[in-house]
Amino acid sequence: MFSVLSSAWALLLGMMLLQVGNGMQGTLLGIRGEIEGFSTIEMSLVMSGYFVGFLFGSRMAPDMIRRVGHVRVFAALASLISAVMILYPTFAHPYAWGLGRILIGFCFSGVYVTAESWLNEAASNENRGKALSLYMIVQMVGIVSAQALMLVADPGGFVLFIIPSVLISLAFAPILLSISPTPSFDTAKPLSLRQIMKISPLGCVGMFLLGGVFSAQFGMAPVYGAEVGLSVAQISTFVSAFFVGALVLQFPIGWLSDRMDRRLLILIAAAICGAGGIVGAVFGAFFPALLLAGLMVGGMSNPLYSLLIAHTNDFLSHEDMAAAAGGLVFINGLGAVAGPVVTGWLMGQLGAWAFFLVIAVLCFAVTGYAAYRMTQRAAPSVDETDSFTMVSMSASPLAVNFAAEYDYETAQDEPEDG
């Protein structure tokens, strides 16, 4: 762990600051949209813009890096993110915010691709798993910390927009000044979606549905909080609950994943996530119940992402894992684009409680499909499966591929170590 910190501390620090800025702007827009009088459907379209940009960015960023290099891509995207965050309060209109969210999603996608290729270069085969774990932890810590910063000023003013803009600008200083040399960059041609679906139907269906769950909690949770009349402090705490749950429960779920049929664990985790949605929908007027719902949903949905990737890799050859990574992230992104729109429309039709209804329905759909797939083919032996490595749902295909590589290498080493 010390070797990871010594070689990649600047990258990890920079990524944490980036996530503080990203976490602030997501929560702030949800609160400020209510102040500006935007409708729920307008805010849902604004929030989905991030995932539209992220989806296209994950496809285009590798070509940008190959053409002009890591450093230029990093610096250019940083400037755009910082500028958009300053412009949000200047142009308080749903169309302007939607365009800004698309641009920010595109930029963050490119940032993640660049940062994760640097992280892979800084890590060795022996510590790559720890590096990925630290990377995920600092991202979660950054988003949770962002919620605390929401309390330092009035969301109706400019200060809370200036803070994330400054943090984004500062985030790139340690990265660009401290990390060298520039890593080599290459990506595998992805498998077609039809091929991946044939290899792992549960992986594909689960990733699509989970994309809707993730984008709903990441994009619409602040909107829900504002609609039901929560204070800024309560909204910040509520949003934090999702990520605290993810941070705490990743490790025990990962431990279980290496010791049982992953489909059964996917079924259980999705059912608990759906139950969290029911808790929020039924007892949402009681704030402690909201926090419990957030912990349950976040604590299960985030590990589910890694579980579905690990499950898919169990049916892939080592040579195809890198090719499948891009397809899985793309499938998840398609679900993420639709999530806020569907959630916002239902919230407008049924009321704010539909936020949790969407999450519950999507999670129970994963539960049902996992149960069905368990009847269609036998599970691979636990001894034959790769190990589990945590991956953030905001990760690029590169990080998913790095995790798969580490899982494979760990599984290959286990018989020799045992």
C-alpha positions as CSV (number, residue, x, y, z in Angstrom):
1,M,0.0,0.0,0.0
2,F,2.9,2.4,0.8
3,S,4.4,1.7,-2.6
4,V,1.1,2.6,-4.3
5,L,0.9,5.9,-2.3
6,S,4.5,6.8,-3.0
7,S,4.2,6.3,-6.7
8,A,0.6,7.6,-7.3
9,W,-0.1,10.0,-4.4
10,A,-0.4,13.0,-6.8
11,L,-2.9,11.2,-9.0
12,L,-5.0,10.0,-6.1
13,L,-5.0,13.5,-4.5
14,G,-6.0,15.0,-7.8
15,M,-8.8,12.5,-8.4
16,M,-10.2,13.1,-4.9
17,L,-10.3,16.9,-5.5
18,L,-11.9,16.2,-8.9
19,Q,-14.6,14.1,-7.2
20,V,-15.2,16.8,-4.6
21,G,-15.9,19.2,-7.5
22,N,-18.0,16.7,-9.4
23,G,-20.0,15.8,-6.3
24,M,-20.7,19.4,-5.4
25,Q,-22.0,20.3,-8.8
26,G,-24.4,17.4,-9.0
27,T,-25.9,18.1,-5.6
28,L,-25.9,21.9,-6.1
29,L,-27.7,21.7,-9.4
30,G,-30.5,19.6,-7.9
31,I,-31.0,22.2,-5.1
32,R,-30.5,25.3,-7.3
33,G,-32.9,24.0,-9.9
34,E,-35.7,24.0,-7.3
35,I,-34.8,27.6,-6.4
36,E,-34.9,28.6,-10.0
37,G,-38.3,27.0,-10.5
38,F,-37.2,24.3,-13.0
39,S,-39.8,21.5,-13.3
40,T,-38.9,17.9,-12.4
41,I,-38.8,16.7,-16.0
42,E,-36.5,19.7,-16.9
43,M,-34.1,18.7,-14.1
44,S,-34.2,15.1,-15.1
45,L,-33.1,16.0,-18.6
46,V,-30.4,18.3,-17.2
47,M,-29.1,15.4,-15.0
48,S,-29.2,12.9,-17.8
49,G,-27.0,15.2,-19.8
50,Y,-23.9,14.2,-17.8
51,F,-24.4,10.5,-18.7
52,V,-24.9,11.4,-22.4
53,G,-21.6,13.2,-22.4
54,F,-19.9,10.5,-20.4
55,L,-21.1,7.8,-22.9
56,F,-19.7,9.6,-25.9
57,G,-16.6,10.7,-24.0
58,S,-15.6,7.1,-23.2
59,R,-15.7,6.3,-26.9
60,M,-13.8,9.4,-28.1
61,A,-11.3,10.0,-25.4
62,P,-8.9,7.3,-26.5
63,D,-8.6,8.8,-30.0
64,M,-8.0,12.2,-28.5
65,I,-5.2,10.9,-26.3
66,R,-3.6,9.1,-29.2
67,R,-3.7,12.2,-31.3
68,V,-2.5,14.9,-28.9
69,G,-1.2,13.1,-25.8
70,H,-2.2,12.7,-22.2
71,V,-1.0,16.0,-20.9
72,R,-2.9,18.1,-23.5
73,V,-6.1,16.2,-23.1
74,F,-5.9,16.5,-19.3
75,A,-5.3,20.2,-19.4
76,A,-7.9,21.0,-22.0
77,L,-10.6,19.0,-20.3
78,A,-9.8,20.5,-16.9
79,S,-10.2,24.0,-18.3
80,L,-13.6,23.2,-19.8
81,I,-14.9,21.6,-16.6
82,S,-13.8,24.6,-14.5
83,A,-15.3,27.1,-17.0
84,V,-18.7,25.3,-17.2
85,M,-19.0,25.2,-13.4
86,I,-18.6,29.0,-13.3
87,L,-21.1,29.5,-16.0
88,Y,-23.9,27.5,-14.4
89,P,-25.3,30.4,-12.2
90,T,-24.7,32.9,-15.0
91,F,-27.0,31.1,-17.4
92,A,-29.7,29.6,-15.2
93,H,-31.7,28.0,-17.9
94,P,-32.5,24.3,-18.4
95,Y,-31.1,24.2,-21.9
96,A,-27.9,25.9,-20.9
97,W,-27.5,23.6,-17.9
98,G,-28.3,20.5,-20.0
99,L,-25.6,21.5,-22.5
100,G,-23.2,22.2,-19.6
101,R,-23.9,18.8,-18.1
102,I,-23.2,17.0,-21.4
103,L,-19.9,18.9,-21.7
104,I,-18.9,18.1,-18.2
105,G,-19.8,14.4,-18.6
106,F,-17.7,14.3,-21.7
107,C,-14.8,15.9,-20.0
108,F,-14.9,13.8,-16.9
109,S,-15.0,10.7,-19.1
110,G,-11.8,11.8,-20.8
111,V,-10.2,12.7,-17.4
112,Y,-11.0,9.2,-16.1
113,V,-9.5,7.5,-19.1
114,T,-6.3,9.6,-18.8
115,A,-6.0,9.2,-15.1
116,E,-6.6,5.5,-15.1
117,S,-4.0,4.9,-17.7
118,W,-1.5,6.8,-15.5
119,L,-2.6,4.8,-12.5
120,N,-2.0,1.5,-14.3
121,E,1.4,2.7,-15.3
122,A,2.3,3.7,-11.7
123,A,1.1,0.3,-10.3
124,S,2.9,-3.0,-10.6
125,N,1.4,-6.5,-11.0
126,E,1.8,-7.0,-7.2
127,N,0.0,-3.9,-6.1
128,R,-2.5,-3.2,-8.9
129,G,-5.4,-4.5,-6.8
130,K,-4.5,-2.1,-3.9
131,A,-4.1,0.7,-6.4
132,L,-7.6,0.2,-7.8
133,S,-9.0,-0.1,-4.3
134,L,-7.4,3.1,-3.2
135,Y,-8.6,4.8,-6.4
136,M,-12.2,3.8,-5.7
137,I,-11.9,4.8,-2.0
138,V,-10.6,8.3,-2.8
139,Q,-13.4,8.8,-5.3
140,M,-16.0,7.9,-2.7
141,V,-14.3,10.1,-0.1
142,G,-14.3,13.0,-2.5
143,I,-18.0,12.7,-3.2
144,V,-18.9,12.4,0.5
145,S,-16.6,15.4,1.3
146,A,-18.4,17.4,-1.3
147,Q,-21.6,17.1,0.5
148,A,-20.1,18.8,3.6
149,L,-19.0,21.7,1.5
150,M,-22.6,22.3,0.5
151,L,-23.1,23.9,3.9
152,V,-20.5,26.7,3.6
153,A,-22.6,29.1,1.6
154,D,-26.1,29.8,0.3
155,P,-27.0,27.6,-2.8
156,G,-28.9,30.5,-4.2
157,G,-25.6,32.5,-4.7
158,F,-22.4,32.1,-6.6
159,V,-19.9,30.9,-4.0
160,L,-20.9,27.2,-4.2
161,F,-20.3,27.3,-7.9
162,I,-16.9,28.9,-7.5
163,I,-15.6,26.4,-5.0
164,P,-15.9,23.3,-7.3
165,S,-14.4,25.3,-10.2
166,V,-11.4,26.2,-8.1
167,L,-11.0,22.6,-6.8
168,I,-11.1,21.2,-10.3
169,S,-8.4,23.7,-11.3
170,L,-6.3,22.8,-8.3
171,A,-6.8,19.1,-8.8
172,F,-4.7,19.0,-12.0
173,A,-1.7,20.8,-10.5
174,P,-0.2,17.8,-8.6
175,I,-1.1,15.4,-11.4
176,L,0.5,17.3,-14.2
177,L,3.5,18.4,-12.2
178,S,4.3,15.2,-10.4
179,I,3.5,12.2,-12.7
180,S,6.0,11.1,-15.2
181,P,6.7,9.6,-17.7
182,T,3.6,9.8,-19.8
183,P,2.2,6.2,-20.1
184,S,1.8,4.3,-23.3
185,F,-1.7,4.0,-24.4
186,D,-3.6,1.3,-26.2
187,T,-7.1,0.0,-26.2
188,A,-8.6,-3.3,-27.5
189,K,-11.3,-3.3,-30.1
190,P,-14.5,-4.0,-28.2
191,L,-16.6,-7.1,-28.6
192,S,-20.0,-6.4,-30.2
193,L,-22.9,-6.1,-27.8
194,R,-24.5,-9.1,-29.4
195,Q,-21.4,-11.2,-28.6
196,I,-21.3,-10.0,-25.0
197,M,-25.0,-10.7,-24.6
198,K,-24.5,-14.2,-25.8
199,I,-21.6,-14.8,-23.4
200,S,-23.3,-13.3,-20.4
201,P,-27.0,-12.4,-20.6
202,L,-27.1,-11.6,-16.8
203,G,-24.0,-9.4,-17.1
204,C,-25.5,-7.3,-19.9
205,V,-29.1,-7.0,-18.6
206,G,-27.8,-6.3,-15.1
207,M,-25.4,-3.6,-16.3
208,F,-28.2,-1.9,-18.3
209,L,-30.6,-1.9,-15.4
210,L,-27.9,-0.9,-12.9
211,G,-27.0,2.1,-15.0
212,G,-30.5,3.4,-14.4
213,V,-30.2,2.8,-10.7
214,F,-26.8,4.6,-10.5
215,S,-27.8,7.6,-12.6
216,A,-31.0,8.0,-10.6
217,Q,-29.2,8.0,-7.3
218,F,-26.3,10.2,-8.5
219,G,-28.4,12.6,-10.6
220,M,-31.9,12.7,-9.1
221,A,-31.3,12.2,-5.3
222,P,-30.7,16.0,-4.8
223,V,-33.8,16.8,-6.9
224,Y,-35.8,14.4,-4.8
225,G,-34.5,16.0,-1.6
226,A,-35.4,19.5,-2.8
227,E,-38.9,18.4,-3.9
228,V,-39.8,16.9,-0.5
229,G,-38.6,20.0,1.3
230,L,-35.4,18.7,2.9
231,S,-32.9,21.4,4.1
232,V,-29.5,21.7,2.4
233,A,-27.9,19.9,5.3
234,Q,-30.4,17.1,5.1
235,I,-30.0,16.8,1.3
236,S,-26.2,16.6,1.7
237,T,-26.5,13.9,4.4
238,F,-29.0,12.0,2.3
239,V,-26.7,12.0,-0.8
240,S,-23.7,11.1,1.3
241,A,-25.6,8.0,2.6
242,F,-25.5,6.3,-0.9
243,F,-21.7,6.6,-1.1
244,V,-21.0,5.8,2.6
245,G,-23.0,2.6,2.1
246,A,-20.9,1.8,-1.0
247,L,-17.7,2.4,0.8
248,V,-18.5,0.3,3.8
249,L,-20.1,-2.7,2.0
250,Q,-17.8,-3.2,-1.0
251,F,-15.3,-5.2,1.0
252,P,-17.6,-7.8,2.7
253,I,-19.4,-8.3,-0.6
254,G,-16.2,-8.8,-2.4
255,W,-15.1,-11.3,0.2
256,L,-18.3,-13.3,-0.3
257,S,-18.0,-13.0,-4.1
258,D,-14.9,-15.2,-4.1
259,R,-16.6,-17.9,-2.0
260,M,-20.0,-18.5,-3.5
261,D,-22.0,-18.6,-6.7
262,R,-21.9,-15.0,-7.9
263,R,-25.4,-15.2,-9.4
264,L,-26.8,-15.9,-6.0
265,L,-24.9,-13.0,-4.5
266,I,-26.1,-10.8,-7.3
267,L,-29.7,-11.9,-6.6
268,I,-29.4,-11.2,-2.9
269,A,-27.7,-7.8,-3.3
270,A,-30.2,-6.7,-5.9
271,A,-33.1,-7.8,-3.6
272,I,-31.7,-5.8,-0.7
273,C,-31.2,-2.8,-3.0
274,G,-34.8,-3.1,-4.1
275,A,-35.9,-3.4,-0.5
276,G,-34.0,-0.1,0.2
277,G,-36.1,1.5,-2.5
278,I,-39.3,0.3,-0.9
279,V,-38.2,1.6,2.5
280,G,-37.6,5.1,0.9
281,A,-40.9,5.0,-1.0
282,V,-43.0,4.0,2.0
283,F,-41.2,5.8,4.9
284,G,-39.7,8.7,3.1
285,A,-41.3,11.3,5.3
286,F,-39.2,10.0,8.2
287,F,-35.6,11.3,7.7
288,P,-33.8,8.4,9.4
289,A,-35.6,6.0,7.1
290,L,-34.4,8.0,4.1
291,L,-30.8,7.6,5.3
292,L,-31.3,3.9,5.8
293,A,-32.8,3.6,2.3
294,G,-29.7,5.5,0.9
295,L,-27.3,3.2,2.8
296,M,-29.1,0.1,1.5
297,V,-29.4,1.3,-2.1
298,G,-25.8,2.7,-2.4
299,G,-24.3,-0.2,-0.3
300,M,-25.7,-2.8,-2.7
301,S,-25.8,-1.1,-6.1
302,N,-22.2,-0.1,-6.2
303,P,-20.8,-3.6,-5.4
304,L,-23.3,-5.0,-7.9
305,Y,-21.4,-3.2,-10.6
306,S,-18.2,-5.0,-9.7
307,L,-20.1,-8.3,-9.2
308,L,-21.6,-8.2,-12.7
309,I,-18.2,-7.5,-14.3
310,A,-16.6,-10.3,-12.4
311,H,-19.5,-12.6,-13.3
312,T,-19.2,-11.8,-17.0
313,N,-15.4,-12.3,-16.9
314,D,-16.0,-15.8,-15.5
315,F,-17.3,-16.8,-18.9
316,L,-14.6,-15.0,-20.9
317,S,-11.2,-16.0,-22.0
318,H,-8.4,-13.8,-20.7
319,E,-7.8,-12.5,-24.2
320,D,-11.4,-11.2,-24.5
321,M,-11.7,-9.5,-21.1
322,A,-10.2,-6.2,-22.4
323,A,-12.5,-6.2,-25.4
324,A,-15.6,-6.9,-23.3
325,A,-14.8,-4.1,-20.8
326,G,-15.7,-1.3,-23.3
327,G,-19.0,-3.1,-24.2
328,L,-20.0,-3.5,-20.6
329,V,-19.3,0.1,-19.7
330,F,-21.2,1.2,-22.8
331,I,-24.3,-0.9,-21.9
332,N,-24.2,0.6,-18.4
333,G,-24.0,4.0,-19.9
334,L,-27.1,3.5,-22.0
335,G,-29.1,2.6,-18.9
336,A,-27.6,5.6,-17.1
337,V,-28.8,8.0,-19.8
338,A,-32.3,6.7,-19.5
339,G,-32.4,6.6,-15.7
340,P,-32.9,10.3,-14.8
341,V,-35.4,10.8,-17.7
342,V,-37.6,8.0,-16.6
343,T,-37.3,8.9,-13.0
344,G,-38.1,12.5,-13.6
345,W,-41.1,11.8,-15.7
346,L,-42.5,9.4,-13.1
347,M,-41.8,11.9,-10.3
348,G,-43.8,14.4,-12.2
349,Q,-46.7,12.0,-12.7
350,L,-46.8,10.2,-9.3
351,G,-44.9,12.5,-6.9
352,A,-41.4,12.6,-5.5
353,W,-41.7,9.1,-4.0
354,A,-41.4,7.7,-7.6
355,F,-37.7,8.3,-7.2
356,F,-37.5,5.3,-4.9
357,L,-40.1,3.4,-7.0
358,V,-37.8,3.4,-10.0
359,I,-34.9,2.2,-8.0
360,A,-37.0,-0.6,-6.5
361,V,-38.4,-1.8,-9.8
362,L,-35.0,-1.8,-11.5
363,C,-33.3,-3.7,-8.7
364,F,-36.1,-6.3,-8.4
365,A,-35.9,-6.8,-12.2
366,V,-32.2,-7.7,-11.7
367,T,-33.2,-10.0,-8.9
368,G,-35.8,-11.8,-11.1
369,Y,-33.5,-12.1,-14.1
370,A,-30.7,-13.5,-11.9
371,A,-33.0,-16.1,-10.5
372,Y,-34.0,-17.0,-14.1
373,R,-30.4,-17.3,-15.3
374,M,-29.6,-19.6,-12.4
375,T,-32.0,-22.1,-14.0
376,Q,-30.4,-21.9,-17.5
377,R,-26.8,-23.1,-16.9
378,A,-24.7,-24.3,-14.1
379,A,-22.4,-21.9,-12.2
380,P,-18.7,-22.2,-12.8
381,S,-16.8,-23.8,-9.9
382,V,-15.6,-21.2,-7.3
383,D,-12.1,-22.6,-7.8
384,E,-12.3,-21.7,-11.5
385,T,-13.5,-18.2,-11.2
386,D,-11.3,-15.1,-11.1
387,S,-11.1,-13.1,-7.9
388,F,-13.2,-9.9,-7.2
389,T,-11.8,-6.4,-7.5
390,M,-13.8,-3.3,-6.7
391,V,-14.5,-0.9,-9.6
392,S,-16.4,2.4,-9.4
393,M,-19.4,2.9,-11.6
394,S,-17.8,6.1,-12.8
395,A,-14.7,4.2,-14.0
396,S,-13.8,4.1,-17.7
397,P,-13.3,0.8,-19.7
398,L,-9.6,1.0,-18.9
399,A,-10.2,0.6,-15.2
400,V,-12.6,-2.2,-15.8
401,N,-9.9,-3.9,-17.9
402,F,-7.2,-3.3,-15.3
403,A,-9.4,-4.9,-12.7
404,A,-10.1,-7.9,-14.9
405,E,-6.3,-8.3,-15.5
406,Y,-5.6,-8.2,-11.8
407,D,-8.4,-10.7,-11.1
408,Y,-7.0,-13.1,-13.7
409,E,-3.5,-12.8,-12.4
410,T,-4.6,-13.3,-8.8
411,A,-6.6,-16.4,-9.7
412,Q,-3.6,-17.8,-11.6
413,D,-1.3,-17.3,-8.6
414,E,-3.6,-18.8,-6.0
415,P,-2.8,-22.5,-6.7
416,E,0.9,-21.8,-6.5
417,D,0.5,-19.9,-3.3
418,G,-1.8,-22.4,-1.7
